[in-house]
Amino acid sequence: MKKLLIASTALVATAGMASADITISGHAAAGIYSGLGNADAVATAVPAVAAVADAASTGYLNLATDGTATSAETFSGDGIYSNAGVDFTMTGATDNGISFSASVNIDAGMEVDTGDFELDGKDGGTAGLGSVSMSGTFGTLTFDDGGIENLYSDGLTNADVSYATTVGAVALTIAHDTAAATGSANSVSAGYSASGMDFTLTASEATGGTSTKLAVAYALNDTVSLSGKTDQAAGAESVQTIGAKTTLNGVSVSVESANNSTWDVDLGYTAGGFALTYGVDETDGWTATATSALGGGATFAAGVDSNDSMYAGVSFAF
């Protein structure tokens, strides 16, 4: 018992440091929110903003421009959020050079997704097992029950196991969902770079056939990059998108337009540890965010959008 107490005390004293191939880190956040998208669906339903239905590629059904499909979106009331968590990452290697890792996390409190203006709801404070992976000359094999995003779209069903390797100059990843119904279990991604151009092909089995997406990115110079992609969702019309982004003296401008009459414009400004962003799309929906590094692992963040959603708070990394 005495030895166990000493070991436990030493573990607490080295939190945030690598000790015997175990890294412990922590995080916390607190703030206020109002009218966030309600991921846990505890709110009054309101009509959804008009958008093109794209359930085949995103997994979500929105109000179609022709009025043939409808859905409802829910928003939260006013409130405060506070949460904290601890992450344990364990790493090691076998005698023959195979590296392995595993992670466990414990999170508790009310959580918000500032990137998507969503209220995620309360986390129960129970321990959760993350991914377990093995890497070597053969590639990387990862196990994570329901925790590996579909390689074509995060709106489709998550996978349980993935394998990543390099074949010549091609980076290849395959993901498989062991519990999926026939015809929707597998997704694949292949990437290739040459002469300043990056090519990425992703595909997934889906209801009604196979969904595929080919994306190309090209760095024209140090400040300007171009992009293009063609997206063929199963059972839907093919969508072609082109875009451009430039960054100069802390100011960034990104534009994107597709042949289905959708477009996005994003503006950004960074100076030191301060950043501002503003984005708008073809529905006149907009978002504006501000972040500022406070030092010591603390960051202030605030945001508002066209749905009258807002959040403001501070996050901490330990």
Buried (B, 14 or more C-beta within 10 A) or exposed (E): EEEEEEEEEEEEEBEEEEEEEBBBBBBBBBBBBBBBBBBEEEBEEEEBEEBBBBBBBBBEBBBBEEEEEEBEBBBBEEEEBEBBBBBBBBBEEEEEEBEBBBBEBBBBBBBBEBEEBBBBBBBEEEEBEBBBBBBBEEBBBBBBBEBBBBBBBEBBBBBBBBBBBEEEEEBBBBBBBEEBEEEBBBBBBBBBEEEEEBBBBBBBBBEEBBBBBBBBBBEEEEEBBBBBBBBBBBEBEEBEBBBBBBBEEEEBBBBBBBEBEBBBBBBBBBEEEEBBBBBBBBEEBBBBBBBBEEEEBBBBBBBBBBBEBBBBBBBBEB
